[in-house]
Every structure is written in structure tokens, then in C-alpha cells.
Amino acid sequence: MTRRARRNHSAAFKAKVALAAVKGDKTLAELAQFFDVHPNQITDWKGRLLAGATAVFGPDGAGKNRLWT
């Protein structure tokens, strides 16, 4: 049995997968199969996305990238 080479995913890919997980239209198993990643990895990325979401609306994040005026 050959091992798959370690893959490095881009931040954009991780965000795309995590947002799909947050959306909740598909199960974790379906997302894992669709994006070809392990379900535990999706859970980790989803947790990191939700944990970091407060920074977007917090005092530190508001000054860096203004989405709304």
C-alpha cells in the first residue's frame, strides 16, 4: 500500500471547505468525499473559521479591513 504525498492546502481552499461545512447543506461525509479531505480536517477548519469570525467584527479587525462604511 502506497502512502499519499502530504498535501498543503491553500487558505482559500480551507475557507471554501469550512464555509461549506458551516452552511450545512451536505453532511460531513459528503463534504469529505467531495473535497477529498478527511472529515476531521473539515471539522478543524470549521472550528478555526468560527473561532476567528469574531475578529472580523471586533475592534482589532474593524480597522484593518473595512467591509462596511
N, C-alpha and C positions, 0 to 999 in steps of 0.2 A: 504494500500500500504506500503510495507516494503522498508526501505532505504538500499542501498548497503553500506557495510562497506567501510570506507575510505581506498583507496589503495595507497601504496607507491611504485612508480616505480623506478627501478634501473637506474643508469646513462647510462648503456649500452642499456637498453630498450629505454630510451628517445632519445639517439643518433640514434638508429636504426630507430625510427619513424621519427625523424627530417630529417635524410638523405633521407628517402623515400619521404618525402614531398618536399625536395629540388630537388630531381631527377625529379619529375613532371610527372611520368608515369601514376599515378592514381589521381583522384580528391580527394579533402579534405574529402568529404563524404565517398568515398570508403575506404580511409585510416582509417578514424574513425571507420567504421564498421569492417574492417579487424583487427585492433589492439584493438578494444573495448575501445576506449577512446573518449572523447568529441572533436569535431573539434576545439574548442577554445584552448584546451590544445595542440593540434598539432601545431597550429599557434604560440602559445607562445614558444614552444620548438624549432620550426624552427627559430623564431626570435632570440632566445638566441644563437643558433648554428651559425647563420650568424654574429651576433654581436661579438661572441668570436672567429670567424675564423681568424680575423686579428692578434690575439695574437700568433697564430701558426707561422706566418711569420714575426712577429715584432721582435724588438731587445730583448725583455724580453723572448719571447717564444723560440727563436732560440737557446739559450744556455742551456735550461732545457732539451729538448728532441730533439736531432738531428735526423731528418728523412733522411736527405741527407748529404753526406760528400763532 
